[in-house]
Amino acid sequence: MFERPPSGERSVLVHIGIGGPADEDQLSEFRHLTTSAGAEPVAFVTAVRQGPDPRFFAGSGKVEEIAALVEAEQAELVIFDNALSPSQERNLERVLKCRVVDRTGVILDVFAQRARTFEGMLQVELAQLRHLATRLVRGWTHLERQKGGIGLRGPGETQLETDRRLLSKRISVLNERLEKVGRQREQGRRSRKRAEVPTISLVGYTNAGKSTLFNRLTEAGVYAADQLFATLDPTLRRIELPSGPLILADTVGFISHLPHELIAAFRSTLQETVEADLLLHVIDAANPLRDRQIAEVEKVLEQIGAHQVPQIQVYNKIDQLAEVKPHLDRDSEGRVLRIWLSGQAGEGIELLLEELSRRFSEDSSAHRFVLEAGDGRLRALLFEAGEVLTEGPREGGGSILEVRLTERQRRRLLKQEPLLQQRLMG
């Protein structure tokens, strides 16, 4: 077994396309991801397979080609743009005689570099440890692990078991600390709800311009740069509109094949997105892969349970598109679906602010709800949420309530109890 170098970032990049080749934009994103982690790419290898090889993910011939490049370029690291199993990583390291990292490992490394707050560092460490738990055997390849009966058990087995216990204990400690931070966040959310201050969460693919737009709207001075995951820790700021105050939340960007460990570790942070009154889905309008990026974001939103939160798509960076001016796209009923603007140049920002002010205006209107005989809990919620104008019997049983609600109250009520959407007339 080779001795792992303690450092070194000269890297051979490998992309194995399963079922078909990757386009140039996907390869460019992979290259950008590795350089964001601090890698120095010295070679790029691509291949196409119908399915991954059980031992190496890549075919044996391609592995020989990679090994030759590692030796010729004196590379210390091979990075795969794929998710490798622990056994595939070990097998590749034996043949290539250097460290092997998959896409998940690179994303975790970038997150570790970007975390600044106490909560962010806890979340990243938890994600890293969960990932390491499946690959723990790799950390002890320098120790002997003999198999057999009495007198043949090597020290590596004992050390491995000890390390597993330490890892499990550390994960438990991190979970407890994050639960405490999560409770503190929940207190803040409850305070905002009591004050009826709506929360708007910015979501989107990494490097779509969320932090730039956030700074433009709030003058918060959040770090923004043309790099993946430039900002990792969530930031909340209050903005004043004619309709009243709003809370704007800037969240972590998403990326394709976002590791499950990260989604689990960042669940408390992403709860700001789940509990939001409105999502602004920021999209890089100039990116040729924007449709694929939109699909990836929607996938993560569904995983965390935020796909039912009302959403406006914000097509950002129109200053990079020829003949595209700031404008709104509406559906057949006149509701705004998309806003085209530039956070960097400030074009179209007034359209976004006007729409936010309109959505969260205090103008109230009457809504009629048809309740069944057993809907006592829903009736109580309606009486608590708004002003009940009339209540009368319904033919066939139940009742009809006419309730005056502001738009903000209506959205919050339907979000709190989705069954009321079925009871809402019209």
Secondary structure by P-SEA (a helix, b strand, c coil): cbbbbccccbbbbbbbbccccccaaaaaaaaaaaaaaccccccccccccccccccccccaaaaaaaaaaaaaacccbbbbcccccaaaaaaaaaaacbbbbcaaaaaaaaaaaacccaaaaaaaaaaaaaaaccccccccccbbbbbcccccccaaaaaaaaaaaaaaaaaaaaaaaaaaaaaaaaaaaaaaaaacbbbbbbbbcccccaaaaaaaacccccccccccccccbbbbbbbbccccbbbbbbbbbbcccccaaaaaaaccccccccccccccccccccccaaaaaaaaaaaaaaaacccccbbbbbbccccccccccccccccccccccbbbbbcccccaaaaaaaaaaaaaccbbbbbbbbbcccaaaaaaaaaaccccccccccccccbbbbbbbcaaaaaaaaaacccccccccc
